[in-house]
């Protein structure tokens, strides 16, 4: 299977749907696959037809983490630092996590809402990708684990940044040091899943939410999302100024005029995303 077949992309009602498509491997991520998805997210950043991104997996699982052949150093096409005798590219020497971490980075840097629809296994790098999304809709089939330590690896793909921000600090520490597998109800209780639904219903629930965002004033939505992330590394004084800039920027949009006019006319707004 070529990397072009290992994921699918579809635009539906303003929602760009990315589906990891290696069901026999529980959608385990490879160097090339993560690089291809990261490249797609870079393209979607400037695609105005796409207002929201939805990330999911095929075959009843989200993503089982890094591909076993790569992690064992047995992937002839792509060596892994410390486990392969093959020479590494200059890029990989500078950033050993390379494409795997780039996918996490672009889930955030696409600068649009990203929603995860999670069924079944969500482990290792897959958990990092789910946590990097704005919200996670998961079914009762979900199993989550920071599985790197179970294989003797340290955590990667940004999981140590997202875990203590999404879940409680003790939960983050437990997950990255034990690799314990959390079932759906515990994931929901710990905040790893925002909305818990019946098995097989995660995609529909996530898409309904994504569509709701896509129908909104997307410039204002994107700015709001951006500044929430900005606030994690800023002071309150800085955020006052950032928010002032965002208010001016959004006030210049057609959607802002439509929003205020529809309020005055007591009707539902019809936003165009510009």
C-alpha positions as CSV (number, residue, x, y, z in Angstrom):
1,X,0.0,0.0,0.0
2,X,1.4,3.4,-1.0
3,X,1.4,6.3,1.4
4,X,-1.3,7.9,-0.7
5,X,-3.6,4.9,0.2
6,X,-2.7,5.0,3.9
7,X,-5.0,7.9,4.6
8,X,-8.0,9.5,2.9
9,X,-9.2,13.1,2.7
10,X,-12.6,14.4,2.0
11,X,-14.2,17.9,2.2
12,X,-17.8,17.8,3.5
13,X,-19.8,20.9,4.3
14,X,-16.7,22.9,5.2
15,X,-15.1,20.1,7.3
16,X,-11.9,18.5,6.0
17,X,-12.0,14.9,7.1
18,X,-8.6,13.1,7.4
19,X,-8.9,9.3,8.0
20,X,-5.9,7.2,8.8
21,X,-6.3,4.1,6.7
22,X,-4.1,1.2,7.8
23,X,-6.9,-0.9,9.5
24,X,-4.9,-4.1,9.6
25,X,-2.2,-2.3,11.6
26,X,-4.8,-0.5,13.7
27,X,-3.7,2.6,11.8
28,X,-0.2,2.5,13.2
29,X,1.7,5.6,12.0
30,X,4.8,5.5,9.8
31,X,7.4,8.1,9.0
32,X,6.0,8.6,5.5
33,X,2.3,8.6,6.6
34,X,2.9,11.2,9.3
35,X,4.9,13.3,6.9
36,X,2.1,13.1,4.3
37,X,-0.6,14.1,6.8
38,X,1.6,17.0,8.1
39,X,2.0,18.2,4.5
40,X,-1.8,18.0,4.0
41,X,-2.4,20.0,7.2
42,X,0.0,22.7,5.9
43,X,-2.0,22.9,2.7
44,X,-5.3,23.1,4.6
45,X,-4.1,26.1,6.6
46,X,-4.5,28.3,3.6
47,X,-7.5,26.6,2.1
48,X,-10.5,28.8,2.8
49,X,-13.0,26.1,1.8
50,X,-11.9,24.2,4.9
51,X,-13.1,25.8,8.1
52,X,-12.7,22.8,10.4
53,X,-10.6,19.6,10.3
54,X,-11.8,16.2,11.6
55,X,-9.2,13.5,12.3
56,X,-10.2,9.9,12.6
57,X,-9.1,6.3,11.9
58,X,-10.5,3.5,9.7
59,X,-11.6,0.0,10.8
60,X,-12.7,0.7,14.4
61,X,-9.5,2.1,15.7
62,X,-8.0,5.6,15.9
63,X,-4.2,5.0,15.9
64,X,-2.1,2.4,17.7
65,X,1.0,4.5,17.7
66,X,4.3,4.2,15.9
67,X,4.6,1.4,13.4
68,X,6.3,-1.7,15.0
69,X,8.8,-2.3,12.1
70,X,10.0,1.3,12.4
71,X,10.3,1.2,16.2
72,X,12.3,-2.0,16.1
73,X,14.7,-0.5,13.6
74,X,13.7,-3.0,10.9
75,X,12.3,-0.5,8.4
76,X,14.8,-0.5,5.5
77,X,13.3,2.5,3.9
78,X,13.6,4.7,7.0
79,X,16.3,4.2,9.7
80,X,15.6,5.1,13.3
81,X,18.3,6.9,15.4
82,X,20.3,4.4,17.6
83,X,18.6,1.3,16.2
84,X,19.6,1.3,12.5
85,X,23.1,1.0,10.9
86,X,21.9,3.0,7.9
87,X,23.0,6.7,7.7
88,X,20.4,9.3,8.7
89,X,19.4,12.3,6.6
90,X,20.6,15.6,7.9
91,X,17.0,16.6,8.7
92,X,16.5,13.5,10.9
93,X,19.8,14.0,12.7
94,X,18.6,17.5,13.7
95,X,15.1,16.4,14.7
96,X,15.0,12.7,15.5
97,X,11.2,12.7,16.0
98,X,11.0,14.3,12.5
99,X,7.7,13.7,10.7
100,X,6.1,12.1,13.7
101,X,6.3,15.3,15.7
102,X,5.6,17.4,12.7
103,X,2.2,15.9,12.5
104,X,1.5,16.9,16.0
105,X,2.8,20.4,15.3
106,X,0.6,20.9,12.3
107,X,-2.5,19.7,14.1
108,X,-2.1,22.9,16.1
109,X,-0.5,25.1,13.5
110,X,-3.2,24.4,10.9
111,X,-4.8,27.3,12.8
112,X,-8.3,26.0,12.5
113,X,-10.4,23.9,14.8
114,X,-9.3,20.2,14.8
115,X,-11.7,17.6,16.2
116,X,-10.9,14.0,16.8
117,X,-13.3,11.1,16.4
118,X,-11.9,8.2,18.4
119,X,-12.9,4.6,18.4
120,X,-10.9,1.6,19.8
121,X,-7.2,1.9,20.2
122,X,-5.6,5.3,20.8
123,X,-2.1,4.8,22.0
124,X,1.4,6.2,21.8
125,X,1.8,8.7,19.0
126,X,-1.9,8.2,18.3
127,X,-2.7,9.5,21.8
128,X,-0.5,12.5,21.2
129,X,-2.3,13.3,18.0
130,X,-5.7,13.0,19.7
131,X,-4.6,15.2,22.6
132,X,-3.3,17.8,20.1
133,X,-6.9,18.2,18.7
134,X,-9.2,20.8,20.2
135,X,-11.8,18.3,21.3
136,X,-12.1,14.5,21.4
137,X,-15.3,12.6,20.8
138,X,-14.8,9.0,21.8
139,X,-16.9,5.9,22.0
140,X,-17.1,3.3,24.7
141,X,-14.7,1.1,22.8
142,X,-11.8,3.5,23.4
143,X,-8.6,2.4,25.0
144,X,-5.9,5.0,25.6
145,X,-2.3,4.6,26.6
146,X,0.9,6.5,26.5
147,X,2.4,3.3,25.4
148,X,5.9,4.3,24.6
149,X,7.2,3.2,28.0
150,X,5.7,-0.2,27.6
151,X,8.2,-0.7,24.7
152,X,11.1,0.8,26.6
153,X,10.9,4.2,24.8
154,X,10.6,7.7,26.3
155,X,7.5,9.7,25.5
156,X,7.5,11.7,22.2
157,X,5.3,13.6,19.7
158,X,4.5,16.2,22.3
159,X,2.6,13.9,24.6
160,X,4.3,15.3,27.7
161,X,3.2,18.8,26.8
162,X,-0.5,18.0,26.1
163,X,-1.2,15.3,28.7
164,X,-0.8,17.5,31.9
165,X,-2.8,20.3,30.2
166,X,-5.7,18.0,29.1
167,X,-5.7,15.7,32.1
168,X,-4.7,16.0,35.7
169,X,-0.9,16.1,36.5
170,X,-1.0,12.8,38.5
171,X,-2.8,11.2,35.6
172,X,-0.2,12.4,33.1
173,X,2.6,11.2,35.4
174,X,0.9,7.8,35.7
175,X,0.4,7.4,32.0
176,X,3.9,8.3,30.8
177,X,5.6,6.2,33.5
178,X,3.5,3.0,33.5
179,X,1.9,2.9,30.0
180,X,-1.3,1.8,31.8
181,X,-4.3,1.4,29.4
182,X,-7.3,3.5,30.4
183,X,-10.7,2.4,29.4
184,X,-13.3,4.7,27.9
185,X,-15.1,5.7,31.1
186,X,-11.8,6.5,32.9
187,X,-10.6,8.5,29.8
188,X,-13.8,10.5,30.0
189,X,-13.5,11.1,33.7
190,X,-9.9,12.2,33.4
191,X,-10.7,14.6,30.5
192,X,-8.9,12.7,27.8
193,X,-12.3,12.3,26.1
194,X,-14.6,15.3,26.0
195,X,-17.8,13.6,24.8
196,X,-18.4,9.9,25.4
197,X,-20.8,8.2,23.0
198,X,-21.9,4.7,22.2
199,X,-19.6,2.4,20.2
200,X,-19.6,3.3,16.5
201,X,-21.0,6.8,17.1
202,X,-17.8,8.8,17.6
203,X,-17.6,10.0,14.0
204,X,-21.2,11.2,13.7
205,X,-20.9,13.1,17.0
206,X,-17.6,14.7,16.1
207,X,-18.8,15.6,12.6
208,X,-22.0,17.3,14.0
209,X,-19.8,19.4,16.3
210,X,-17.3,20.2,13.5
211,X,-20.2,21.2,11.2
212,X,-21.5,23.5,13.8
213,X,-18.1,25.3,14.0
214,X,-17.9,25.3,10.2
215,X,-21.2,27.2,10.0
216,X,-19.9,29.9,12.3
217,X,-17.9,33.1,11.7
218,X,-14.7,31.2,11.0
219,X,-12.3,34.1,11.2
220,X,-13.4,34.9,14.7
221,X,-13.4,31.2,15.6
222,X,-9.9,30.7,14.3
223,X,-8.6,33.8,16.2
224,X,-10.3,32.7,19.4
225,X,-8.7,29.2,19.1
226,X,-5.3,30.7,18.4
227,X,-5.4,33.0,21.4
228,X,-6.5,30.3,23.8
229,X,-3.2,28.5,22.8
230,X,-1.3,31.8,23.0
231,X,-2.6,32.3,26.6
232,X,-0.8,29.2,27.8
233,X,2.6,30.9,27.4
234,X,1.5,34.6,27.9
235,X,0.6,36.9,30.8
236,X,-2.8,38.4,31.3
237,X,-1.5,41.8,30.3
238,X,-0.2,40.4,27.0
239,X,-3.6,38.7,26.4
240,X,-5.5,42.0,26.8
241,X,-3.5,43.4,23.9
242,X,-3.7,40.2,21.8
243,X,-7.5,40.1,22.3
244,X,-7.8,43.8,21.3
245,X,-6.0,43.1,18.1
246,X,-8.2,40.1,17.4
247,X,-11.3,42.1,18.1
248,X,-10.3,44.7,15.5
249,X,-9.3,42.0,13.0
250,X,-12.6,40.2,13.3
251,X,-14.6,43.4,13.2
252,X,-13.4,44.0,9.7
253,X,-15.0,40.8,8.4
254,X,-18.2,40.4,6.5
255,X,-19.3,37.9,9.2
256,X,-19.1,40.5,11.9
257,X,-21.4,42.8,10.0
258,X,-23.8,39.9,9.3
259,X,-23.7,38.9,13.0
260,X,-24.6,42.3,14.3
261,X,-27.2,42.9,11.6
262,X,-28.9,39.5,12.1
263,X,-29.0,40.3,15.9
264,X,-30.8,43.5,15.2
265,X,-33.2,41.9,12.8
266,X,-33.8,39.0,15.2
267,X,-32.9,36.2,12.7
268,X,-30.3,33.5,12.4
269,X,-27.0,34.7,11.0
270,X,-25.7,33.4,7.6
271,X,-22.0,33.4,8.0
272,X,-19.7,33.0,4.9
273,X,-16.4,32.6,6.6
274,X,-15.0,35.9,5.4
